[in-house]
């Protein structure tokens, strides 16, 4: 068990660094500063825990009993909550929202707690946060068709976290190093599930936030002719190539359709089964496929820019997510030769 835990602790450090560099860059959190900061803080905290676990399991260094470890342990659950809440419980949701300072109280009090009480209490608080977030995740159950693969993966992360929280209550009664081996392994497995999910669907957080906003909002389409609005949307995005504007966003598109952003978001989710970000990427990738097949003299970069992607990396990421291959691989598969 210990060798596996050491291996997963090392993987966690690599995974935390990788997610920080890829998932939290660019526009995914453009209007979600709190989520971005707390997400990076969460990665740092989990990496710190895994460093302590590695030191204890590999060389017997008792970092898991040090004050920084205890404070970091208490910081994980609030950081995870503050990262997740704006995504699955948008501002339109009327739930109770403590101040940021309120979430820091357990961390600040942790140095003054008796050692025998500190770890079990940290996991009790963690379980409370997870159950609180689970309510928001459960509210999105009607949208699970949009996240057939991702929901079970993220649900597994919740189950792992709850299982560790329950195990933490009995940490003192477990054999030497067993609890920390299990805890390090659980964190490593959670990192694996999250990284796999984000690799397959890089803009998952954006899509979850859009779906949550549409789910929590009252219906805004009562006075909207949805069929006509969808016709106008189709004409604007396909006939007029509205998707090719690299600066196109939800408010701008809604204004062109004489809708509010909430109305357009609900229209896309209710009638097309997808959020704005996914809808726009699918249109751009579909247009790129036509160009890649029919215009062999055009470079891959020029194709991506022509259909509205602002950078080659964004183009490759979206194309791989939707088609399961790179633009170059698609071009070769379809028999077109790239510009030489």
C-alpha positions, 0 to 999 in steps of 0.5 A: 500500500505504501509504495502505491501511495508514494507513487500517487503522491508524486503523480499528484504533484505533476498533475497539480502543476499541469492543471495549473498551467493548462486549465487555469490559463486563458479565458476559461475563468475570465469573469470568475476571479474567485473560482480561479484564485481558489482553484489555484489555492486548492491545487497548492494545498493538495500539493502541499499535503502530498509533499508531507505524505511523501516525506512521512511515507518514504523517509519517516519525516513527521511533517504530517504532525506539523502545524503547516500540515494541519492548517493546510488540511483545514484550508482544502475544503473551503478552497474547494467549496469557494472554487466550485460554488460559483460554477454550480450555484450561480448568483441567481441561486438564493442559497446562503453565502457566507463571506470569504472571511467566514470560510477562513475561520477554521484555518485560523483556529486550527493551530489552537486545537488539541492534536487529537481533535484537529484531524477528525474535526478537519474531516468533519468540516470537509464532509459538511462542505462536500454535502453542501456542494452536493446539493448544488450538484444534485440540482443539475441532475436534469442536465446530466444528458449534457454531461454523460461521461463527466458527471460520473467522473466528478461524482466519483471524486465526491465519493472519494472525498467523502470516504476519506472524510469518514476514514479521518474520524478513525485515523488515530485507531488505524495502524501506523501510516495506513491512514496517510497511505490511504489519504495520499492514494485518494488524493492521487486517484482524484487528481487522475479522474479530474485530469482525465475529465479535463483532458476530454472536455477542457472547457467543462467548467464553463459549460457547467456554469452556463448550464447551472445559470440556465437551470437556476434561473426562472424561465425567461422564454415565456414571451419569446417565439423560440422557433423564430429566435432559433431561425434568426440564430441559425441565419446569423451563425451559419449564413452570416458566419457569426461564429467567425468573430473571435470576440463573439460572446454570449451578451454580444450574440444575445443583443444581435438577436434582441434577447437578454443573455439569460434568454439566449442561455436558456434557449440554447440549453433548453432547445439545443441541449448545450451551453453557449461555449459548446455551441460556438465551438461546435460551429467553428469546428464544423466550419474548420472541417470543411476548410481542412477538406476543401482547401488543402493550400490553407495552413492549419493555423489560417483555418483556425483563425478563419473560423474564429479561434483566437490562437492555434492552441485553442483551435487544437484543444477544441478540435481534439475535444469534439473530433477526437483528433487534431486538425492535421490528423483529420486532414490526412484522414480525409485525403487532403494534403496540407500546404507545403 
